[in-house]
Amino acid sequence: MKAILKSIHSPDVDFDKFWPDEADDFGFLLQAMIGPEEDDSFQSFDMQVCTPKWLISNYGSERLVFGRHMIIVFDYDIDFIISKIEEYCGKCAGKDWAELEEKIGRIGKSEFEDYTSYQGKGS
């Protein structure tokens, strides 16, 4: 089984109109709909796209930032960002969706990450 990027959008910016005020200082949430190549299903994976300068302006006082689910870029090029996500997905293969989800989860937060089913468990 292989993963592919099915669609992509941002609740923060409109890719058709967005251009950062400063090419090296921006950040936004990107949501990638990724699923198995074999069918139309997909799952949403969230990624913070940002520049080092944006990280400093937003987290500089923290002295440390855990960078999970971040895509750090040095300038704004949405086509390049999308192509790199597509490339990453194209390299993800596994025996089932759970294996693919784990690999994709290294770059994006799955909509089901940390979800725990209580079905069949006592109160």
DSSP file with accessible surface (Angstrom, degrees, kcal/mol):
  #  RESIDUE AA STRUCTURE BP1 BP2  ACC     N-H-->O    O-->H-N    N-H-->O    O-->H-N    TCO  KAPPA ALPHA  PHI   PSI    X-CA   Y-CA   Z-CA
    1    1 A M              0   0   82      0, 0.0    93,-2.3     0, 0.0     2,-0.3   0.000 360.0 360.0 360.0 139.8    0.0    0.0    0.0
    2    2 A K  B     -A   93   0A  85     91,-0.2    35,-3.0    93,-0.1    36,-0.3  -0.923 360.0-130.3-124.1 153.6    1.2    3.5   -0.9
    3    3 A A  E     -B   36   0B   0     89,-1.7     2,-0.3    86,-0.7    89,-0.2  -0.729  22.5-175.9-100.5 147.6    0.2    7.0    0.3
    4    4 A I  E     -B   35   0B  60     31,-2.6    31,-2.1    -2,-0.3     2,-0.6  -0.988  32.5-111.5-139.3 152.6   -0.6    9.9   -1.8
    5    5 A L  E     -B   34   0B  22     -2,-0.3    29,-0.2    29,-0.2     3,-0.1  -0.726  32.0-179.6 -79.6 120.2   -1.5   13.6   -1.2
    6    6 A K  E     -     0   0B  62     27,-3.3     2,-0.3    -2,-0.6    28,-0.2   0.836  61.5 -23.4 -92.4 -39.7   -5.2   13.9   -2.3
    7    7 A S  E     -B   33   0B  60     26,-1.4    26,-3.0     2,-0.0    -1,-0.4  -0.973  55.3-151.3-163.0 170.1   -5.7   17.7   -1.5
    8    8 A I  E     +B   32   0B  33     -2,-0.3     2,-0.3    24,-0.2    24,-0.2  -0.995  20.1 152.8-150.6 142.9   -4.3   20.5    0.6
    9    9 A H  E     -B   31   0B  79     22,-2.1    22,-3.4    -2,-0.3     5,-0.1  -0.966  28.6-132.2-158.0 175.2   -5.6   23.7    2.1
   10   10 A S        -     0   0   15      3,-0.4    20,-0.2    -2,-0.3     5,-0.1  -0.999   6.7-154.8-136.1 133.6   -5.1   26.1    5.0
   11   11 A P  S    S+     0   0   76      0, 0.0    19,-0.1     0, 0.0    -1,-0.1   0.638 100.4  50.9 -75.7 -11.4   -7.7   27.5    7.4
   12   12 A D  S    S+     0   0   99     17,-0.6     2,-0.3     1,-0.2    18,-0.1   0.785 115.4  23.4 -95.1 -34.8   -5.3   30.5    7.8
   13   13 A V        -     0   0   26     16,-0.3     2,-0.7     5,-0.1    -3,-0.4  -0.966  65.0-128.1-137.4 153.0   -4.5   31.5    4.3
   14   14 A D    >>  -     0   0   77     -2,-0.3     4,-3.1     1,-0.1     3,-1.8  -0.897  20.4-152.0 -97.9 111.6   -5.9   31.3    0.8
   15   15 A F  T 34 S+     0   0   42     -2,-0.7    -1,-0.1     1,-0.3    63,-0.1   0.767  93.2  58.4 -58.8 -27.5   -3.1   29.9   -1.4
   16   16 A D  T 34 S+     0   0  152      1,-0.1    -1,-0.3    -3,-0.1    -2,-0.0   0.741 123.5  20.9 -73.7 -21.5   -4.5   31.7   -4.5
   17   17 A K  T <4 S+     0   0  171     -3,-1.8    -2,-0.2     0, 0.0     2,-0.2   0.604  95.8 109.0-119.4 -20.2   -4.2   35.1   -2.8
   18   18 A F     <  +     0   0   53     -4,-3.1    -5,-0.1     2,-0.0     0, 0.0  -0.418  26.2 156.8 -73.2 133.6   -1.6   34.8    0.0
   19   19 A W        -     0   0  167     -2,-0.2     4,-0.1     3,-0.0    -3,-0.0  -0.903  42.1-118.1-145.9 124.0    1.8   36.3   -0.2
   20   20 A P        -     0   0    8      0, 0.0     3,-0.2     0, 0.0     6,-0.1  -0.276  12.9-128.5 -64.4 148.1    3.6   37.0    3.1
   21   21 A D  S    S+     0   0  172      1,-0.2     2,-0.5     4,-0.2     5,-0.1   0.872 105.8  30.4 -59.9 -38.2    4.5   40.6    4.0
   22   22 A E  S >  S-     0   0   89      3,-0.5     3,-1.9     1,-0.1    -1,-0.2  -0.989  77.8-147.1-124.1 121.9    8.0   39.4    4.6
   23   23 A A  T 3  S+     0   0   46     -2,-0.5    53,-0.3     1,-0.3     3,-0.1   0.742 100.6  42.6 -60.7 -22.7    9.2   36.4    2.5
   24   24 A D  T 3  S+     0   0   77      1,-0.2    29,-0.6    51,-0.1    30,-0.3   0.214 109.1  60.5-110.0  16.4   11.3   35.2    5.4
   25   25 A D  S <  S+     0   0   42     -3,-1.9    -3,-0.5    28,-0.2     2,-0.3  -0.678  73.2 102.3-146.5  85.9    8.9   35.7    8.3
   26   26 A F        -     0   0   10     -2,-0.2    25,-1.6    -3,-0.1     2,-0.3  -0.986  34.4-172.7-157.1 162.1    5.6   33.9    8.2
   27   27 A G  E     + C   0  50B  25     -2,-0.3     2,-0.3    23,-0.2    23,-0.2  -0.956  11.6 160.8-158.0 142.3    3.7   30.9    9.6
   28   28 A F  E     - C   0  49B   2     21,-2.3    21,-3.0    -2,-0.3     2,-0.4  -0.983  40.1-101.7-158.2 157.8    0.4   29.2    8.9
   29   29 A L  E     - C   0  48B  40     -2,-0.3   -17,-0.6    19,-0.2     2,-0.4  -0.690  33.7-165.6 -82.1 133.1   -1.4   25.9    9.5
   30   30 A L  E     - C   0  47B   0     17,-3.1    17,-2.7    -2,-0.4     2,-0.5  -0.968   4.7-157.3-118.8 134.4   -1.5   23.6    6.5
   31   31 A Q  E     -BC   9  46B  39    -22,-3.4   -22,-2.1    -2,-0.4     2,-0.5  -0.969   7.2-164.4-116.9 118.3   -3.9   20.7    6.3
   32   32 A A  E     -BC   8  45B   0     13,-2.8    13,-2.3    -2,-0.5     2,-0.8  -0.889  11.4-147.8-104.3 125.8   -2.9   17.8    4.0
   33   33 A M  E     +BC   7  44B  19    -26,-3.0   -27,-3.3    -2,-0.5   -26,-1.4  -0.867  29.6 174.7 -92.9 110.5   -5.5   15.2    3.0
   34   34 A I  E     +BC   5  43B   0      9,-2.7     9,-2.5    -2,-0.8   -29,-0.2  -0.945   5.1 151.4-123.8 138.9   -3.5   12.1    2.5
   35   35 A G  E     -B    4   0B   0    -31,-2.1   -31,-2.6    -2,-0.4     7,-0.2  -0.912  48.1 -59.5-152.3-179.2   -4.8    8.6    1.9
   36   36 A P  E >   -B    3   0B   6      0, 0.0     3,-1.1     0, 0.0   -33,-0.2  -0.403  39.8-130.2 -70.9 143.7   -4.0    5.3    0.2
   37   37 A E  T 3  S+     0   0  106    -35,-3.0   -34,-0.1     1,-0.2   -32,-0.0   0.812 101.2  67.7 -59.7 -28.7   -3.4    5.3   -3.5
   38   38 A E  T 3  S+     0   0  110    -36,-0.3     2,-0.2     2,-0.0    -1,-0.2   0.620 108.4  12.2 -74.5 -19.0   -5.9    2.5   -4.0
   39   39 A D  S <  S-     0   0   73     -3,-1.1    -4,-0.1     2,-0.2     0, 0.0  -0.846  79.7 -95.3-148.5-174.8   -9.1    4.3   -3.1
   40   40 A D  S    S+     0   0  152     -2,-0.2    -3,-0.1     2,-0.0    -2,-0.0   0.438  79.3 113.8 -89.0  -1.5  -10.7    7.7   -2.4
   41   41 A S        +     0   0   60     -5,-0.1     2,-0.3   -35,-0.0    -2,-0.2  -0.297  39.6 170.1 -71.0 156.1  -10.4    7.7    1.4
   42   42 A F        -     0   0  118     -7,-0.2     2,-0.3   -36,-0.0    -7,-0.3  -0.977  24.3-143.6-157.4 168.2   -8.1   10.2    3.2
   43   43 A Q  E     -C   34   0B  14     -9,-2.5    -9,-2.7    -2,-0.3     2,-0.4  -0.975  27.2-114.1-136.0 147.2   -7.2   11.5    6.5
   44   44 A S  E     -C   33   0B  15     -2,-0.3    67,-2.0   -11,-0.2     2,-0.4  -0.686  26.6-170.8 -87.4 134.8   -6.2   15.1    7.5
   45   45 A F  E     -CD  32 110B   0    -13,-2.3   -13,-2.8    -2,-0.4     2,-0.4  -0.994  12.9-145.3-125.4 124.0   -2.7   15.8    8.7
   46   46 A D  E     +CD  31 109B  44     63,-2.4    63,-2.9    -2,-0.4     2,-0.4  -0.734  19.4 176.8 -93.4 137.9   -1.9   19.2   10.2
   47   47 A M  E     -C   30   0B   1    -17,-2.7   -17,-3.1    -2,-0.4     2,-0.7  -0.999  26.7-135.3-139.1 136.4    1.5   20.9    9.7
   48   48 A Q  E     -Ce  29  70B  47     21,-2.6    23,-3.0    -2,-0.4     2,-0.5  -0.844  20.8-158.6 -89.9 116.0    2.7   24.3   10.8
   49   49 A V  E     +Ce  28  71B   0    -21,-3.0   -21,-2.3    -2,-0.7     2,-0.3  -0.861  31.4 142.7 -94.3 126.4    4.6   25.9    7.9
   50   50 A C  E     -Ce  27  72B   0     21,-2.5    23,-2.7    -2,-0.5   -23,-0.2  -0.983  44.6-117.7-157.8 167.3    7.0   28.6    9.1
   51   51 A T     >  -     0   0    1    -25,-1.6     4,-2.3    -2,-0.3     5,-0.2  -0.700  34.9-111.0-104.5 161.0   10.3   30.3    8.7
   52   52 A P  H  > S+     0   0   47      0, 0.0     4,-2.5     0, 0.0     5,-0.2   0.904 120.4  54.8 -57.1 -38.7   13.1   30.4   11.3
   53   53 A K  H  > S+     0   0   85    -29,-0.6     4,-2.7     1,-0.2     5,-0.2   0.903 106.9  49.9 -63.6 -39.8   12.4   34.1   11.7
   54   54 A W  H  > S+     0   0   40    -30,-0.3     4,-2.2   -28,-0.3     5,-0.2   0.910 109.2  52.4 -63.5 -41.9    8.8   33.4   12.5
   55   55 A L  H  X S+     0   0   29     -4,-2.3     4,-3.0     2,-0.2     5,-0.3   0.930 110.7  47.4 -59.2 -45.0    9.8   30.8   15.1
   56   56 A I  H  X S+     0   0  122     -4,-2.5     4,-2.0     1,-0.2     5,-0.2   0.940 113.1  47.7 -62.9 -45.4   12.1   33.3   16.8
   57   57 A S  H  < S+     0   0   73     -4,-2.7    -1,-0.2     1,-0.2    -2,-0.2   0.837 123.3  33.4 -67.6 -28.7    9.4   36.0   16.8
   58   58 A N  H  < S+     0   0   84     -4,-2.2    -2,-0.2    -5,-0.2    -1,-0.2   0.719 137.5  16.2 -98.5 -24.3    6.8   33.6   18.2
   59   59 A Y  H >X S+     0   0   95     -4,-3.0     3,-1.8    -5,-0.2     4,-0.6   0.280  84.4 112.9-132.6   7.9    8.9   31.3   20.4
   60   60 A G  G >< S+     0   0   43     -4,-2.0     3,-0.9    -5,-0.3    -3,-0.1   0.845  79.1  54.9 -56.0 -34.4   12.2   33.1   21.0
   61   61 A S  G 34 S+     0   0  109     -5,-0.2    -1,-0.3     1,-0.2    -2,-0.1   0.676  96.2  67.8 -75.1 -13.8   11.6   33.6   24.7
   62   62 A E  G <4 S-     0   0  121     -3,-1.8    -1,-0.2     1,-0.1    -2,-0.2   0.732  85.7-152.1 -74.6 -27.4   10.9   29.9   25.1
   63   63 A R  S << S+     0   0  236     -3,-0.9     2,-0.3    -4,-0.6    -1,-0.1   0.226  74.3  48.5  72.4 -15.0   14.6   29.0   24.5
   64   64 A L        -     0   0  112     -5,-0.3     2,-0.4     2,-0.0    -3,-0.0  -0.967  61.3-173.7-154.1 136.6   13.5   25.6   23.2
   65   65 A V        -     0   0   61     -2,-0.3     2,-0.6    -5,-0.0    -6,-0.0  -0.997  22.3-138.5-132.7 126.6   10.9   24.5   20.7
   66   66 A F        -     0   0  176     -2,-0.4    -2,-0.0     1,-0.1     0, 0.0  -0.770  19.8-154.0 -80.0 121.5    9.9   20.9   20.0
   67   67 A G    >   +     0   0   44     -2,-0.6     3,-1.1     3,-0.0    -1,-0.1   0.090  36.5 146.2 -92.7  26.6    9.5   20.9   16.2
   68   68 A R  T 3  S+     0   0  153      1,-0.2    39,-0.1   -21,-0.0     3,-0.1  -0.381  72.5  10.8 -65.5 137.8    7.1   18.1   15.7
   69   69 A H  T 3  S+     0   0   24     37,-0.5   -21,-2.6     1,-0.2     2,-0.4   0.808  99.8 129.1  65.2  33.9    4.7   18.5   12.8
   70   70 A M  E <   -e   48   0B  40     -3,-1.1     2,-0.6   -23,-0.2    -1,-0.2  -0.942  47.2-158.6-118.5 140.9    6.5   21.6   11.5
   71   71 A I  E     -e   49   0B  34    -23,-3.0   -21,-2.5    -2,-0.4     2,-0.6  -0.979  18.0-159.5-113.1 111.5    7.7   22.3    8.0
   72   72 A I  E     +e   50   0B  82     -2,-0.6     2,-0.3   -23,-0.2   -21,-0.2  -0.857  16.2 174.8 -98.8 121.1   10.5   24.9    8.3
   73   73 A V        -     0   0   17    -23,-2.7     3,-0.1    -2,-0.6    -2,-0.0  -0.790  33.4-142.6-121.6 164.7   11.1   26.9    5.1
   74   74 A F  S    S+     0   0  154     -2,-0.3     2,-0.3     1,-0.2   -23,-0.1   0.549  84.5   6.3-106.8 -11.1   13.4   29.8    4.3
   75   75 A D  S    S-     0   0   94    -25,-0.1     2,-0.6   -51,-0.1    -1,-0.2  -0.962  87.7 -85.4-159.2 171.2   11.0   31.6    1.9
   76   76 A Y        +     0   0   14     -2,-0.3     2,-0.2   -53,-0.3   -53,-0.0  -0.738  55.2 140.1 -92.2 118.3    7.5   31.3    0.6
   77   77 A D     >  -     0   0   74     -2,-0.6     4,-2.3     1,-0.1     3,-0.3  -0.655  22.3-176.2-152.4  88.2    6.9   28.9   -2.3
   78   78 A I  H  > S+     0   0   21      1,-0.2     4,-2.8     2,-0.2     5,-0.2   0.866  84.1  55.9 -62.0 -34.0    3.7   27.0   -1.9
   79   79 A D  H  > S+     0   0  122      1,-0.2     4,-2.4     2,-0.2    -1,-0.2   0.913 109.3  47.0 -64.1 -39.6    4.2   24.9   -5.0
   80   80 A F  H  > S+     0   0  106     -3,-0.3     4,-2.2     2,-0.2    -2,-0.2   0.920 111.8  50.8 -65.9 -43.8    7.6   23.7   -3.7
   81   81 A I  H  X S+     0   0    6     -4,-2.3     4,-2.0     1,-0.2    -2,-0.2   0.943 112.2  46.7 -59.5 -48.0    6.1   22.9   -0.3
   82   82 A I  H  X S+     0   0   32     -4,-2.8     4,-2.8     1,-0.2     5,-0.2   0.922 110.5  52.7 -62.1 -42.1    3.3   20.9   -1.9
   83   83 A S  H  X S+     0   0   46     -4,-2.4     4,-2.5    -5,-0.2    -1,-0.2   0.882 108.5  50.4 -63.7 -35.3    5.7   19.0   -4.1
   84   84 A K  H  X S+     0   0   92     -4,-2.2     4,-2.4     2,-0.2    -1,-0.2   0.878 110.5  49.1 -71.2 -35.6    7.9   18.1   -1.1
   85   85 A I  H  X S+     0   0    5     -4,-2.0     4,-2.8     2,-0.2    -2,-0.2   0.931 112.4  48.7 -66.5 -43.0    4.8   16.8    0.8
   86   86 A E  H  X S+     0   0  100     -4,-2.8     4,-2.5     1,-0.2    -2,-0.2   0.919 111.2  50.5 -60.0 -43.2    3.8   14.8   -2.3
   87   87 A E  H  X S+     0   0   90     -4,-2.5     4,-0.9    -5,-0.2    -1,-0.2   0.915 110.5  48.8 -62.0 -44.3    7.4   13.4   -2.6
   88   88 A Y  H >< S+     0   0   67     -4,-2.4     3,-0.9     1,-0.2     4,-0.4   0.943 112.0  48.7 -61.3 -47.4    7.4   12.4    1.1
   89   89 A C  H >< S+     0   0    0     -4,-2.8     3,-1.8     1,-0.3   -86,-0.7   0.899 105.5  58.8 -59.4 -40.7    4.0   10.6    0.7
   90   90 A G  H 3< S+     0   0   31     -4,-2.5    -1,-0.3     1,-0.3    -2,-0.2   0.740 104.1  51.7 -61.5 -23.5    5.3    8.9   -2.4
   91   91 A K  T << S+     0   0  151     -3,-0.9     2,-0.7    -4,-0.9    -1,-0.3   0.511  89.3  97.0 -89.7  -6.9    8.0    7.3   -0.4
   92   92 A C    <   +     0   0    5     -3,-1.8   -89,-1.7    -4,-0.4     2,-0.3  -0.775  47.0 157.2 -89.0 117.5    5.6    6.0    2.3
   93   93 A A  B     +A    2   0A  44     -2,-0.7     2,-0.3   -91,-0.2   -91,-0.2  -0.967   5.4 152.9-135.7 150.6    4.7    2.4    1.7
   94   94 A G        -     0   0   11    -93,-2.3     3,-0.1    -2,-0.3    -2,-0.0  -0.981  54.4 -99.2-165.7 174.0    3.3   -0.2    4.2
   95   95 A K  S    S-     0   0  164     -2,-0.3     2,-0.3     1,-0.1   -93,-0.1   0.749 102.0  -0.1 -76.5 -23.4    1.3   -3.3    4.6
   96   96 A D  S  > S-     0   0   65    -95,-0.1     4,-1.7     1,-0.1     3,-0.3  -0.929  82.3 -90.2-154.7 176.4   -1.8   -1.4    5.8
   97   97 A W  H  > S+     0   0   56     -2,-0.3     4,-3.5     1,-0.2     5,-0.3   0.876 118.9  61.1 -63.7 -37.0   -3.1    2.1    6.5
   98   98 A A  H  > S+     0   0   61      1,-0.2     4,-1.9     2,-0.2    -1,-0.2   0.911 105.8  47.3 -57.8 -40.5   -2.0    2.0   10.1
   99   99 A E  H  > S+     0   0   57     -3,-0.3     4,-1.7     2,-0.2    -1,-0.2   0.910 114.3  46.7 -67.7 -41.3    1.6    1.6    9.0
  100  100 A L  H  X S+     0   0    0     -4,-1.7     4,-2.8     2,-0.2     5,-0.3   0.920 109.2  54.8 -65.4 -43.5    1.2    4.5    6.5
  101  101 A E  H  X S+     0   0   51     -4,-3.5     4,-2.4     1,-0.2    -2,-0.2   0.895 106.5  52.0 -58.1 -40.2   -0.5    6.7    9.1
  102  102 A E  H  < S+     0   0  128     -4,-1.9     4,-0.3    -5,-0.3    -1,-0.2   0.928 111.8  45.8 -63.1 -42.6    2.5    6.2   11.5
  103  103 A K  H >< S+     0   0   55     -4,-1.7     3,-1.2     1,-0.2     4,-0.3   0.921 114.7  46.0 -68.4 -43.8    5.0    7.2    8.8
  104  104 A I  H >X S+     0   0    0     -4,-2.8     3,-2.2     1,-0.3     4,-1.7   0.872 101.4  68.9 -67.1 -32.8    3.0   10.3    7.7
  105  105 A G  T 3< S+     0   0   10     -4,-2.4    -1,-0.3    -5,-0.3    -2,-0.2   0.637  83.4  73.4 -62.0 -11.4    2.5   11.2   11.3
  106  106 A R  T <4 S+     0   0  147     -3,-1.2   -37,-0.5    -4,-0.3    -1,-0.3   0.767 111.9  25.0 -72.9 -24.2    6.2   12.0   11.4
  107  107 A I  T <4 S+     0   0   38     -3,-2.2     2,-0.3    -4,-0.3    -2,-0.2   0.625 129.1  32.6-112.0 -20.1    5.5   15.1    9.4
  108  108 A G  S  < S-     0   0    0     -4,-1.7     2,-0.7   -61,-0.1    -1,-0.3  -0.996  77.6-113.8-141.6 147.1    1.9   15.9   10.2
  109  109 A K  E     -D   46   0B  80    -63,-2.9   -63,-2.4    -2,-0.3    -4,-0.1  -0.673  36.8-132.0 -81.4 115.9   -0.5   15.5   13.1
  110  110 A S  E >   -D   45   0B   4     -2,-0.7     3,-1.8   -65,-0.2   -65,-0.2  -0.346  13.9-123.4 -64.9 144.3   -3.2   13.1   12.2
  111  111 A E  T 3  S+     0   0  100    -67,-2.0    -1,-0.1     1,-0.3   -66,-0.1   0.732 116.0  46.3 -59.9 -19.4   -6.7   14.1   12.9
  112  112 A F  T >  S+     0   0  100    -68,-0.2     3,-2.2     3,-0.1    -1,-0.3   0.336  80.2 131.7-105.9   6.3   -6.9   10.9   15.0
  113  113 A E  T <  S+     0   0   39     -3,-1.8     3,-0.1     1,-0.3    -4,-0.0  -0.356  81.4   9.9 -60.8 137.8   -3.6   11.3   16.8
  114  114 A D  T 3  S+     0   0  136      1,-0.3     2,-0.3    -2,-0.0    -1,-0.3   0.533  93.1 145.1  68.1   8.0   -4.1   10.6   20.5
  115  115 A Y    <   -     0   0  164     -3,-2.2     2,-0.5     2,-0.0    -1,-0.3  -0.609  30.1-167.1 -75.4 130.5   -7.6    9.4   19.9
  116  116 A T        -     0   0   72     -2,-0.3     2,-0.5    -3,-0.1    -3,-0.0  -0.983  12.3-143.6-123.0 126.0   -8.5    6.6   22.2
  117  117 A S        -     0   0   54     -2,-0.5    -2,-0.0     1,-0.1     0, 0.0  -0.737   9.3-169.3 -87.0 131.1  -11.5    4.4   21.7
  118  118 A Y    >   +     0   0  174     -2,-0.5     3,-2.1     2,-0.1    -1,-0.1   0.304  40.8 134.6-100.1   7.4  -13.2    3.4   24.9
  119  119 A Q  T 3  S+     0   0  173      1,-0.3     3,-0.1     0, 0.0    -2,-0.1  -0.367  77.1   9.7 -59.6 129.6  -15.4    0.8   23.2
  120  120 A G  T 3  S+     0   0   86      1,-0.3     2,-0.4    -2,-0.1    -1,-0.3   0.453 102.7 116.5  81.9   0.4  -15.4   -2.4   25.1
  121  121 A K    <   -     0   0  133     -3,-2.1    -1,-0.3     1,-0.1    -3,-0.0  -0.801  66.3-115.4-102.3 146.2  -13.7   -0.9   28.2
  122  122 A G              0   0   76     -2,-0.4    -1,-0.1     1,-0.1     0, 0.0  -0.230 360.0 360.0 -72.9 162.6  -15.3   -0.6   31.6
  123  123 A S              0   0  180      0, 0.0    -1,-0.1     0, 0.0    -5,-0.0  -0.405 360.0 360.0 -71.7 360.0  -16.1    2.7   33.2
